[in-house]
Amino acid sequence: MSSNPFDLKFRELAAILFKEWWKIAIVFLLPMAAAVGWSYTIRPYYTATSDLLVESGREFQVRPDPGQAIVSVPYVTKREIINSEIAIMTSTDVIGSVIDEVGLARIYPDMAGRQPGESTADLGIRRFGGDFKALPVEQSNVIRISYSNPNREIAIEVLKVVIELYQRKHAAMYSVQQDAFLDQQTQNYKARLDEINRQLTLLKSANAIFDVSAQRAKLIDERSAVVGLIEQLQNASRAAQAQIAALRSELGPTDPRLAGSGDGGASDALSAKWRMLDLELLAEKFRQQELSSRTTEIEEIDQQLRKIENGARSVDDLEREKRALEDLFRTYRTRFEEARVTNEELEKRNMVSVRVMQQPYAGTEHAGPRRTLFGVAGVVIGLLAAAGMLIYLLVFRESLISAESVERLIGVPVLASVRTQ
């Protein structure tokens, strides 16, 4: 004996549908009528649309810092750029600014009677977010934006304001931080350059360095002249030493002026030679003093040369650092000026990398609600509800609706059936 309620024949199913048709019809018609009726409660609206083209502008280009070697440049995909622009466009700041500029009472007149406050502003932002859409167009650099409102002129005006405020926000997001960083770096390098120049001035003053090459050449010339003079003095000293030795050998150890005796003529000749010896000794003494003085002068010149050389090395180090800082300063100043000019262009044109392909436009016919779609949705829901009712009648029905049902359940042929009125 089979007791499966779903093991039905076509006649049994037809009998159930014929007997319970009104229940199934009601279950089918109610969702469809509710969906179609709901569509008539929605106020007709217009939809304004516009297309924006995202180009590869300067603000999207990765630029390394001066003096840094970069192995690889960070890669930003087209999808990431477009998603970032959509996030800026749909941000609470932009939506709130649009509502403030156009006016909440003009956009949503039904909210004009509400008391102004934070809850009303939040409600307006949430409602605006449901009416405003920004979606990327597949396989392109285009963002399609749309806004729906019961008033066609308001829909177009709101979309124009959205584009304008989004462009301002874009310019602000890609300019302020870069300007501040470049300006700060430029000022830092300028301060370091001023410090280097101060150190150079102090170092040159302390070491009496003005023109290293000229000063070095002058000192070397002076040293050469002194060395030549010393050589002359040494040669004269050697000649004088030889003459003194010859006079001493000739005169002997006794000075006739001290003895006070002897031949007058011979004595005068000897006295003259002794006076010549005295003069040679005195001259030699002066030559030795001059040699000592000139040697000291050589040492002083050598000391000045060492001082200049040491100072020159320090000056060279500072000059190299100064040249590097000047290069960095010029580079950052140039980049700052470029960024400033770019920002001025952004402010004047509002956008350099996002252009409006299609100005906001709304058709003269209502864009919605689409009652056909509501009707189709009602039919689908009604069919599902009717199928559910049919299953319910099959599973939970307490009476048998046909002779075939009796035969299927008890397994015995039915010979006759009696129909009551």
C-alpha positions in Angstrom: 0.0 0.0 0.0 1.4 3.4 -0.9 0.8 6.4 1.3 3.0 9.0 -0.3 0.8 12.1 -0.8 2.9 13.4 -3.6 2.5 10.2 -5.7 -0.5 11.7 -7.5 -2.0 11.1 -10.9 -3.0 14.0 -13.2 -6.7 13.4 -12.5 -6.1 13.8 -8.7 -4.1 17.0 -9.2 -6.7 18.4 -11.6 -9.5 17.6 -9.1 -7.6 19.4 -6.3 -7.0 22.4 -8.5 -10.7 22.4 -9.6 -12.0 22.1 -6.1 -9.6 24.6 -4.4 -9.1 27.0 -7.2 -10.4 30.0 -5.4 -7.9 29.6 -2.5 -5.1 29.3 -4.9 -6.3 32.2 -7.0 -6.6 34.4 -3.9 -3.1 33.5 -2.8 -1.8 34.3 -6.4 -3.7 37.6 -6.9 -3.0 39.1 -3.5 0.9 39.5 -3.9 0.5 40.7 -7.4 -2.2 43.3 -6.5 0.0 44.4 -3.5 3.1 44.9 -5.7 1.2 46.8 -8.4 -0.7 48.9 -5.8 2.6 49.7 -4.0 4.0 51.0 -7.3 1.2 53.5 -7.5 2.1 54.8 -4.0 5.6 55.7 -5.2 5.8 59.3 -6.4 7.1 59.5 -10.0 10.6 60.8 -10.4 13.2 61.9 -12.9 16.7 60.7 -13.2 19.6 63.0 -14.2 22.7 61.3 -15.5 26.3 62.4 -16.4 29.5 60.7 -17.4 33.0 61.7 -16.1 36.2 60.7 -17.8 39.2 60.0 -15.5 42.5 60.8 -17.2 46.0 60.1 -16.1 46.7 63.5 -14.4 49.8 64.6 -12.6 48.2 64.0 -9.2 48.0 60.3 -10.0 51.7 60.0 -10.9 54.2 58.7 -8.4 57.2 61.0 -8.1 60.3 60.0 -6.0 62.0 62.3 -3.6 65.1 64.0 -5.0 68.3 62.1 -4.4 66.6 58.8 -3.7 67.2 55.8 -5.9 64.0 53.9 -6.6 64.1 50.2 -7.5 60.5 50.0 -8.4 57.6 52.5 -8.6 54.4 51.7 -6.8 51.8 50.5 -9.2 48.3 51.9 -9.1 45.6 50.2 -11.2 42.9 52.0 -13.1 40.3 50.3 -11.0 41.9 51.6 -7.8 42.0 55.2 -9.2 38.3 55.1 -10.2 37.2 53.5 -6.9 39.1 56.3 -5.1 37.3 58.9 -7.1 33.9 57.3 -6.4 34.7 57.2 -2.7 35.5 61.0 -2.8 32.4 61.7 -4.8 30.1 59.8 -2.4 31.7 60.9 0.8 29.6 62.5 3.5 31.5 65.8 3.1 30.5 66.1 -0.5 26.9 65.0 0.0 26.5 67.3 3.0 27.9 70.3 1.1 25.5 69.6 -1.8 22.5 69.6 0.5 23.7 72.8 2.2 24.3 74.6 -1.2 21.0 73.5 -2.9 18.9 73.4 0.3 17.3 70.5 2.0 13.8 72.1 1.6 14.3 72.3 -2.2 15.6 68.8 -2.6 13.1 67.1 -0.2 10.1 69.4 0.4 8.4 66.7 2.5 11.2 67.2 5.1 10.7 70.9 5.3 8.2 70.6 8.1 10.7 68.8 10.3 12.5 70.6 13.1 16.1 71.4 12.0 18.7 69.4 13.8 21.3 66.8 13.5 18.8 64.0 13.0 17.2 65.8 10.1 20.6 66.4 8.5 21.6 62.8 8.9 18.3 61.7 7.5 18.8 64.0 4.5 22.3 62.6 3.9 21.0 59.0 4.1 18.1 59.7 1.8 20.4 61.5 -0.7 22.8 58.5 -0.6 19.9 56.3 -1.7 19.0 58.5 -4.6 22.5 59.2 -5.8 24.5 56.6 -7.7 28.1 56.6 -8.9 29.2 53.4 -10.8 32.2 52.6 -13.0 31.6 51.8 -16.7 33.2 48.4 -17.4 36.4 48.4 -19.4 36.8 52.1 -19.4 38.0 55.2 -17.5 34.4 56.5 -17.2 32.3 57.0 -14.0 28.6 57.2 -14.6 26.7 59.2 -12.0 22.9 59.7 -11.6 20.5 61.3 -9.2 16.7 60.8 -8.9 14.2 63.4 -7.8 10.5 64.1 -8.4 11.5 67.5 -9.7 13.4 67.3 -13.1 15.1 70.7 -12.7 16.2 69.9 -9.1 17.7 66.6 -10.3 19.8 68.3 -13.0 20.8 71.2 -10.6 21.8 68.8 -7.9 24.0 66.7 -10.2 25.8 69.9 -11.5 26.5 70.9 -7.9 27.7 67.4 -7.1 30.2 67.6 -10.0 31.4 71.0 -9.0 31.9 70.2 -5.3 33.5 66.8 -6.1 36.0 68.7 -8.3 36.9 71.0 -5.5 37.3 68.1 -3.1 39.5 66.3 -5.6 41.7 69.3 -5.9 41.9 69.7 -2.2 42.7 66.0 -1.6 45.6 66.0 -4.1 47.2 69.4 -3.4 47.2 70.4 0.3 49.4 67.7 1.7 51.9 67.7 -1.2 52.2 71.5 -1.0 52.8 71.4 2.7 55.5 68.7 2.5 57.4 70.3 -0.4 57.3 73.7 1.3 58.5 72.3 4.6 61.4 70.4 2.8 62.3 73.6 0.9 62.4 75.6 4.2 64.5 72.9 5.9 67.1 72.9 3.1 67.2 76.7 3.1 67.9 76.8 6.9 70.7 74.2 6.5 72.2 76.3 3.6 72.2 79.4 5.9 74.0 77.4 8.6 76.6 76.1 6.2 77.3 79.6 4.9 77.6 80.8 8.5 80.1 78.1 9.3 82.1 78.9 6.1 82.3 82.5 7.1 83.5 81.7 10.6 86.0 79.1 9.3 87.5 81.4 6.7 87.8 84.2 9.2 89.4 82.0 11.9 91.9 80.6 9.4 92.4 83.9 7.4 91.3 82.1 4.3 90.1 84.3 1.4 91.6 82.8 -1.7 93.3 79.5 -1.0 95.2 79.3 -4.3 96.5 82.8 -4.3 97.4 82.7 -0.6 99.2 79.3 -1.0 101.1 80.6 -4.1 102.1 83.8 -2.2 103.3 81.8 0.8 105.2 79.4 -1.4 106.9 82.3 -3.2 107.8 84.0 0.1 109.2 80.7 1.4 111.2 80.2 -1.7 112.7 83.7 -1.4 113.5 83.1 2.3 115.1 79.8 1.4 117.2 81.5 -1.3 118.3 84.2 1.2 119.2 81.5 3.8 121.3 79.7 1.2 123.1 83.0 0.4 123.7 83.6 4.1 125.0 80.1 4.5 127.4 80.5 1.6 128.6 83.9 2.9 129.0 82.3 6.4 131.1 79.5 5.0 133.3 81.9 3.1 133.6 84.1 6.2 134.5 81.1 8.3 137.2 80.1 5.9 138.6 83.7 6.0 138.4 83.8 9.8 140.3 80.6 10.0 143.0 81.8 7.6 143.4 85.1 9.6 143.6 83.2 12.9 146.3 80.9 11.5 148.2 83.9 10.2 148.0 86.1 13.3 148.5 83.5 16.0 147.0 83.4 19.4 148.4 86.8 20.8 146.9 90.2 20.0 149.7 92.7 19.5 147.4 95.5 20.8 147.5 93.8 24.1 151.3 93.3 24.1 152.0 96.9 23.4 155.6 96.4 22.0 157.4 95.6 18.8 158.1 97.3 15.5 155.7 100.1 14.8 155.1 99.3 11.1 154.7 95.6 11.7 152.5 96.3 14.7 150.2 98.5 12.7 149.8 95.9 10.0 149.0 93.2 12.6 146.6 95.5 14.3 144.8 96.1 11.0 144.5 92.3 10.4 143.2 91.9 14.0 140.6 94.6 13.3 139.6 92.8 10.1 139.2 89.6 12.1 137.0 91.4 14.6 134.9 92.8 11.8 134.6 89.3 10.2 133.5 87.8 13.5 131.0 90.6 14.1 129.6 90.1 10.6 129.5 86.4 11.1 127.5 87.0 14.3 125.0 89.1 12.4 124.8 86.5 9.7 124.0 83.8 12.3 121.3 86.0 13.8 119.9 86.6 10.3 120.0 82.8 9.6 118.1 82.1 12.9 115.6 84.8 12.0 115.1 83.5 8.5 114.7 79.9 9.8 112.0 81.1 12.2 110.3 82.9 9.3 110.4 79.6 7.4 108.7 77.8 10.3 106.1 80.5 10.5 105.4 80.2 6.8 105.2 76.4 7.0 102.8 76.8 9.9 100.6 79.2 7.9 100.7 76.8 5.0 99.5 73.9 7.2 96.8 76.1 8.7 95.6 77.1 5.2 95.7 73.5 4.0 93.7 72.2 7.0 91.3 75.1 6.7 91.0 74.5 2.9 90.1 70.8 3.5 87.4 71.9 6.0 86.2 74.5 3.5 86.2 72.0 0.7 84.0 69.6 2.8 81.6 72.4 3.6 81.6 73.5 0.0 80.7 70.0 -1.2 77.9 69.8 1.4 76.8 73.3 0.3 76.6 72.3 -3.3 74.6 69.1 -2.5 72.2 71.2 -0.4 71.9 73.8 -3.1 71.0 71.1 -5.6 68.3 69.7 -3.2 67.1 73.2 -2.4 66.7 74.1 -6.1 65.0 70.7 -6.9 62.5 71.0 -4.1 61.9 74.7 -4.8 61.2 73.8 -8.4 58.9 71.0 -7.4 57.1 73.3 -5.0 56.6 75.9 -7.7 55.3 73.2 -10.1 52.9 71.9 -7.4 51.8 75.5 -6.6 51.1 76.2 -10.3 49.3 72.8 -10.6 47.2 73.7 -7.6 46.4 77.1 -9.1 45.3 75.3 -12.2 43.2 72.9 -10.2 41.6 75.7 -8.4 40.9 77.7 -11.6 39.7 74.7 -13.6 38.6 72.6 -10.7 39.8 69.5 -12.4 42.7 68.5 -14.6 42.4 64.8 -14.7 38.6 64.3 -14.5 36.6 65.8 -17.3 32.8 65.9 -17.8 32.0 63.8 -20.9 28.3 64.4 -20.7 26.6 67.3 -18.9 23.8 66.4 -16.5 20.7 65.6 -18.4 17.2 64.2 -17.5 14.6 63.1 -20.0 11.2 64.7 -20.1 9.5 61.4 -19.3 9.4 59.9 -15.8 12.2 57.5 -15.1 10.2 55.6 -12.5 8.6 53.8 -10.9 8.5 51.1 -13.5 5.1 49.5 -12.8 5.8 46.7 -15.3 8.6 45.5 -13.2 6.4 45.7 -10.1 3.8 43.7 -12.0 6.3 41.0 -13.0 7.6 40.8 -9.5 4.0 40.5 -8.2 3.4 37.6 -10.7 6.5 35.8 -9.6 5.7 36.2 -5.9 2.0 35.1 -6.6 3.2 32.0 -8.4 5.5 31.1 -5.6 2.7 31.7 -3.1 0.2 29.6 -5.2 2.7 26.8 -5.4 3.2 26.9 -1.6 -0.6 26.8 -1.1 -0.9 23.8 -3.4 1.8 22.0 -1.5 0.0 22.8 1.7 -3.3 21.4 0.4 -1.5 18.2 -0.7 0.3 17.6 2.5 -2.1 18.7 5.2 -5.5 18.0 3.5 -7.7 15.7 5.8 -10.2 14.4 3.1 -9.8 12.4 -0.1 -10.8 14.3 -3.2 -11.2 11.5 -5.7 -11.6 7.7 -6.1 -8.1 7.5 -7.4 -6.8 8.8 -4.0 -8.7 6.1 -2.2 -7.3 3.3 -4.5 -3.8 4.7 -4.0 -4.1 4.8 -0.3 -5.8 1.5 0.5 -4.6 -0.5 -2.6 -8.1 -1.8 -3.4 -10.0 -0.9 -6.6 -13.0 1.3 -6.1 -16.2 -0.2 -7.6 -18.5 2.8 -7.2 -18.6 6.3 -5.7 -21.6 8.3 -4.4 -21.6 12.1 -5.0 -23.6 14.1 -2.5 -25.0 17.5 -3.2 
